Amino acid sequence: MPLKFVRNDITKMECDAIVNAANNSLLGGGGVDGAIHAAAGPELLEECRTLGGCDTGKAKITKGYRLPAKYVIHTVGPVWRDGRHGEPELLHSCYRESLALAKEYGCESVAFPLISAGVYGYPKDQALKVAVDEISDFLLKNDMTAYIVIYGRAEFNIGKKLISDIEEYIDECYIKEHPDQRVQQSYAAGIAASAPLPPKQEKKKRGIFGRKAKDRAEAAYSQMPEEEMFYELSIPENAPAAGGSLDDALKNIDESFSQMLLRKIDEKGMTDAECYKKANIDRKLFSKIRSDVNYRPSKPTAIAFAIALELPMRELQDMLMKAGYALSHSSKFDIIIEYFVKNGRYDIFEINEALFAFDQVLL
Ligand code: APR
C-alpha cells in the first residue's frame, strides 16, 4: 500500500523524511513544528537559521538529527480564511513541493502531518482531501511509500453523514456471532445432504457438482436460516459433472485470481500500473501476482483490486472466491466494503478513511 494512514506521533516515524508544518520563519513554533524541533534537538534550529525562511506553499529540507527520520522537510501551509484566498492551491503546493524534495533526495518513504489543519485552521476533512489527492497523484507516477500521520481521532472525521450511513448499514447487516462457516459453505455449495431440493428438481437429482449444483445451492440457500445467510457462492456454470474423474475436475478448474485480474484489467482498458496504483498496491506485489498464475493474495489485497477495477458486487465476490475468500456479514470490514460497492463508491482512499474511522484494517 503506497499510501498508508497511521495514528502516531510524527516524531516517532522511522521514515526517510518527515514533513514539518512550519511557519515562514522556519524558527520553530508550537504544534507539530514544536514537537519536531524538540525531538530533533538544537542542531535542527541551527540549520534552519541558515535557510532564510520559507514562503507559504514552498518547502525546504534539513537533516533529521536526533529524529529517527534522516530528513525533515519544512513546508509552510496557508492560514485558513474562507477558502477563497488561494488556500487550497497553496496547500496542494505544500504537498507537491515536499514530495518533489523527498524524491530529489532519494527518499523511499515520507510521513506527513495534516498541514494547516491545526493552528492555521484549515478544516480537517478538506485538509485531508487535499493531502490524499496530491499524494495519490504523485504515487501514480512514483515509487515511494507515503504516510499520513493522524495525531488525534478528530482529524479523521470523514463526515458525520457518511459515518451514520455506514453505522446504519452495519446495524442492518452485522451478524453478531460468527456462524459456523462450514454450515454456510455446505449450504451454499448444496453439499448439505439434508438440504432438500425443491420438488421440481427431485426427479433430476444431480450430484453435488452436477450442472444443477447452482439450483441445489439456491434451493439449500433459500432454506438457510435468515441469521445464517451468507453470500451465495456462485458455482461456476462449467462446474465439473458429478462423478467425473479427478482429471476432468482438474481440467475444469476455473480461471485463477491472477488470470481474472489480468483479464479484467484488459477488459477495462487499464494499464497494469493504473490498476495497482488505483488499488494502492505496490508494484512489487503486483509483479508477484502477475507472474504466478496461482498466487493467493490476502483478502484486503483481493478486495483492493476489485475496487480499483470498480467491479459490481457479483464480480467482486467472484474475484474474491478465486482467491479463496467470501464477503461475510459477520465482518464489519466486509460490510463496509459492501456498503461502498453497493453505493458505487470506488475511491479507495475514501473507503480507507471509513475503515480507519471504524478501527478496521485498511486496504
Ligand atoms: N505528530 C503528528 N501530527 C501532529 C503532531 C505530532 N506530534 N502534533 C500536532 N500534529 C497535527 C495537528 O493535530 C494538526 O492536525 O499536525 C497538524 C498540523 O497542526 P499544527 O502543528 O498546528 O500546524 P499548522 O496548522 O500547519 O499551523 C502551523 O503552527 O506550530 C505552529 O510554527 C507552526 O506557526 C506554525 C503553525
Residues whose N, C-alpha, C, O or C-beta is under 5 A from the ligand:
A	BS01	APR	N8 D9 I10 T11 A21 A22 N23 G28 G29 G30 G31 V32 D33 G34 A35 G77 P113 L114 I115 S116 A117 G118 V119 Y120 G121 V149 Y151 E155
